[in-house]
Amino acid sequence: MKSARLMVVAGLILAGAAIAQDLLPEVLLLSRVQRHIREELQHLPNVTCLETTQREYQPAKGKMRPLDTVRLEVLTDGNREFFASPGDRKFSEQHPISYAGSGTLGDSFFGLYLKTILLGGNVTHAYKGEEEIGGHRAARWDYRLPLMWSGQMIYLPQGSGKVGLHGSIWADPQTHDVIRLEVNGDDFPPTLPLTEAVWTINYARTGLGDNLVVLLPQSGEFRMAYFSGEMHHNWIEFTHCRVFGAQSTISFDATERRPKFALSSVDDTVRPLPQGLQITVTLRSRILASMTVGTLIDGVVADNVPAKGKVLIAAGSPVRGRIRRLERYADPMPYFVVALEFTEVELQGIRHRFYADLIRFESGVCGYAPPWSWASGLCSQRRTSETSIAQGNLSAMP
């Protein structure tokens, strides 16, 4: 009986070897690439990178022109992505467009598309031979993920909906590293007035210190075109990547809404301000055309803010925020659209949440910092003030 079992096991091993030998070389190569990427993502540490996006915009019947530059920090473990403005204390799982205030931004560049297209089910692959990508020979597969199996959602102000995916993937036949991934949306529903949505991601080995080298995106491109002829275009670079956690701890527990940090030396408590205060702020930061969305700005409270017969906020108290929009337009004449968001005011070393609506903007000389008046606790969703800069004059748009 024992002998019979050994013969059966040996027969199964031989049969498996025969099946492997019958597989086409490109099928075996794809299997090795999939296994390699699965291992890469499983062992990817918590990584942060600086994401710099240069955005372009083409109006209907117009020409493509530079719009602005957006900088964010992205934190990932290969499964989920969290974002923050550079230097912020906390990361959030909100879509990165929430940090820019307008336009279009792509996401899911770190591992999420790789998992969907290489490691997910219901995706068909077709080998297309080898091509040269970035000076390297790479094997190419075209793929398709039908609409009914796709989890890709696109959200626009005009509507939202699920789309199918198709595109190509290029991998090094020796190292099995993915070099490039192209993702095209298709089967757009009537709720999405789009003719094109394309993501392109370029990958490379990246050193993170202590002899740790991992596969990370290096650059990317995102393009979205509307039926009207309007088009949004992003050029993305990922730099300054490092392992996150030298002085902090983070949990990617699915039950948590955002990462949890353990920084005992930092007081992250932001206290609320009473409603109905009128606060006048004078900018100390000069707003320059060369600045990027996400740049820190600061100001000071111009006058004492009274409450119940006492000075609640003293003149000179620091106010901090960021640039949320800094867009360049050329028609009908050259002008900028600027959005500023103040997020906190410091009172005697204690941070308070600055959550207010702009109620007045006093005119001043272009390039200087005229005072702004804000009313606290009045807004529901919008926290940015939008100002257009045209012909050297500043005007507020509520």
N, C-alpha and C positions, 0 to 999 in steps of 0.2 A: 504493500500500500504506500509506504514511504517512497519507494522507487517510482511508483506511478505519479505521485505528486511532483517529484523532481522533474520528471519528463514533461509534465504539463507546463510547469513554470518555464522550463527551458524552451518549450515550443512557443510560448507567448513572447518571450524575449526575442527569439529569432523572427517571429512574425512582425513584431514592432520594428526591428531593424530593417526588415524588408520593406515595410511601409515607408520608413524614413528615406530609404534609398530611392524609392519611387517618386518622392516629392520633387517638384521642380526646384532648381536652385533659388529662384526669386521667392518662392514660398517659404523655403527654409530661412532665407535671409530676412524676410519680413518677420518671421517668428522670433528670430534672434534680436532684431531691433525692438520688437514689442517687449520681450523679456528684459532687455537691457534698460529700456525706458521705465518699465515698472520698478526695477530695482533702484534706478536713479531717484524716482519720486518717493519711494519708500524710505530712502536714507537721506533725503534732502533735509538739512537742518532749518530752523527758523532763520530766514534770510531777509534783510532789508536792502533795498536799492533805491537810488535816486532816479526818478522817472522824469525826463524832460521831453515835453511834447511841443513841437512847433506846429501851429495850426494854420491852415489856409482855408479861404472861403471864396466860393464862386457864386455870385447871385445869378438868378435866372437871366439869361441873355447877356451875361457879363463875363469878365475874365477872372481867372484864378489869381488871388492876391494873398500875401501874408496877412494873417489876422492877429495872432498873439503867440506868446510862449507860456506854457503852464508847467510848473514844477511841483511834483508830489513825491512823498516817500511811500513806497509800497512794501508791505510786510507779508510774507507768504511762507507756508510750509509745503507748497506744491499742491495743496488741496483747496485752500481758501486764500483770498486776498483781502487785506485790510489797507486803508489809505490814511494819510495824514499830510497836512501841510508841512513843509520842511521846518524842523525844530519843535513841532508840537509835542505835547506830553503823551497824548493818547492817539491810538489808531481806531478807525471806524470801518465797519463793513459797508457803509453807504457807497453807492456808485461814485466814481471819481468826478463825475460831472457836477456833483454837489459842491465841490471845491472851486469850480470855475464860474458858476453862475449862469453860463450860457454856452451855446455852441454844442459841439459833439466831442466826446472822448471815448476811446475804446478801453476795454479791460480784459481780464482773463488771459493775459499773456504768459503767466507763470504756471505751466503744467495743466491747466484746466482743459485747454483745447487738445493737448497731447493725450490726456486721459480719454476724452470723448472720441477722438478719431483713431487712436492707436489701440487703446485698451478696452474701449466700450464695445458692446455687441451691436448687431444690426448694421454694421458698416461694411460695405463691399470695397475691395481694393483691386486695382488692375495695374500690373507692372508695366512700366513704359521705358525701361532701359536705363542707361547711365547718362548723366549730363555733367557739365562742369559748373559748379556753384562756388563763387568766391575763390577760385583757384584750386578747388578740390573736386575730384571725381565723386559723384554722388548718385546713388540709386534712387529712382523716382517711381512713386506709385500715385496713381489717381484714385480718388475715393469718392464715395457718395453715401450720405446719411439721409434717408428719406424723411419727409416732413412728419409722418406718423410716429417715427421713432426719435425724432430730434427733440432736445430740450432747450434749443437756442431760442431765446426771447429777445425781441427788440422793442424798446420803449421810446416813443417819440411824443412830443406835445400833441401831434395830430392823431395819435392812436398807438396801439401796441398789438403784437401778435407773434405767434411762433412761426419760424421759417425752417426749411430744410437746409442742408449743407452739402457742398461738394468742393473739391479742390485737389491739391497735390501736396505730397510730402516727400522731402529729400533726406536721405540718410547716408552717412559714411559707411561703405560696405566693409571696412576693416574694423573701425572702432564701434560701429553701430550707433553712434551719436546722431540724433536728428540735427540737420543743418538748417533746414528751412521748412516752414509750414505755411501753406496758403489756404485760406478759408473763404468760401464764397457763399453768401446767403442766396436761397432760391425759394420758389413757391411762396412769394410774398402774398399775404392775405389782403383783402380790400382795405383793411384798417391801416395798412402801411403804404403810403404813397411813394414807394421806393422802386427804382429800377436797378439799383446796385448797392451791395454792402460787402466789402472785401477787407479781410484782415490778412496781413503778411507778417510773419515772425521769423527772425533770424537768430539761431542759437549758436553758442560757442562755449568752450570750457573756460571757467572763471575761477581764479584763485581767491580764496577767502581767508588766507592766513593759516598758519600751523600746518602747512602742507596739505590743506584741504582744497581740492579742486572739484567743482561740480558743474553740471550742464545747466546754463541759465540763458534766458533771452538777452541778446545784445542790442537789438534794434527791432523796430517794427513799423508798420504802416497801416493806417485805417482810412478807408475811403467809403463815403456814402453819398449816393446820388438820388435826387428826387425826380418825379415826373415833370416838375416845373422847369427843370434844368439847373436848379440850385444844387451845389455840391459842397461837401465838407471833406477836408483832407488833413490827416494827422501824420507827422513824422515823429517817431518816438525813439529815444535812446535811454538805455539803462546803464548807469554808472555808479561808482562808489558802493558796490555791493559788499556786504559784510554779514557775518553771523550775528544774529540778534540774541542778546542774553548775557553779555559780559557783566552787566551790573543790574540786570532786570530778570524777572521771570515772566513767562507768558503761557497762557493756556489756550489751546484751540478747541476746547470742549464745545461740541455742537450745541449744548444747551445754553452757552453763554452768548450774549448779544454782541460782545466785543472783547478783545483781549484784556486780561487782568494783569496789572503791573504791580510789582513790589518794590517801590522806591521810597524807602523810609525817610530820605532826606528831602523829599519834595512834597509840599502840601498841595494836593490836587483839588482841594475843596474850593469851589467857587460859589460864593454866597450871593443871594439875590439882592437886587435893589428894590426899594418901594416903587409902586406904580405912580405915574403922573408927574415925575420929576422932569424938569426942563434943564438940560445940560448943554452948555456951549463948549465945544471942543475946537481947539486950534491945532492944526496939523504941524508937527515938527519935521516930518519926512517930506522931502521933495519927491513929487511923482514925475518920473522921467519916462520917456518913450521906450527906453532900453530895458525897463524893468519887466519882470515876469509875473504872471498870475501866481499868487502864493507868497509874494514878497511881504515881509513884515513891515508894517507902518506903525508909527506912534504919534501921539499927540498929548496935549495937556488940557485939563479943564480950565477954561478961560476965566470963569467967575465962580465965586462961592455959590453952592447949591443949598438953599435952606430947606428944612423940613421940620415942622412943629416948633418953629421959633429958634431952631438951632442950625448951625452949619453942618450939614450931613456930608457934603463933599467939598473939600477945600479947593480953592483955586490953585492950580499947579499940580494937581493929582494926575499921575500918568494914565493914559488911555492907550490900549494896544489893539491892533487888528491886522488885517491883511488886505492886499489887493485881490479882488475877485474877478474883475474884468479890466482889460486894458487892450481894447481892440482898435485896429487901424482900418479906416475906410477912406475911399477916394471919391465916391460919388454922393451927391452932386458936386462936392468940394472936399478936400482933405480934412478929416476930423477924426477924433478919438471918442470911444465910449468907455468910460471908466466906472467901475463899481468898487466901493470901499466897504469893508465890513469891520466894524469895531466889535470886539468880543469881550473885553474886560477892562475894568478900571480899578486901580489900586488905591486903597484907603488905609493909610498908616501900616503899610506892609501886608495888608489882607486883600486878596483878589475878590472882586465882585463881578458878577455876570452883567455885561453891557448888552442889553436886549432892548433895542429902541428903534423908533422910526425917525427918519429925517423930516423935520418940519420946516426948516429954513436954511438957506445957504446964502451967506453974504458975499457979494461980489468982491473981487480983489484983483491984483495984478497977476497975470498968468505967470506961473513959475514960483509963486509964493504961496503961503498957506493962510487963506482967509478963515475966519471962524465958521463953524457949523453948529447948528442948534438941533438937539435931539430930544425926543420925549420918551421916557423909559416905560417899558411894560405895555406899549400900545399895539405892537404888531403881533401878528399870528404866525406867519410863515416867513415873510420877506424881512431880512435883516440888513440888506445892502442898500446903500444909496447909489443911484445911478446919475452920473453927470456926463454931459457931452462937452468936449473941448473943441471949439470951432473958432477960427480966426482970432485966437488969443483970449477969448472970453469964456468964462465958466458959468453954466446955468444948471440949476437943479431940476431933475425930473422926479416927482414924488413916486 
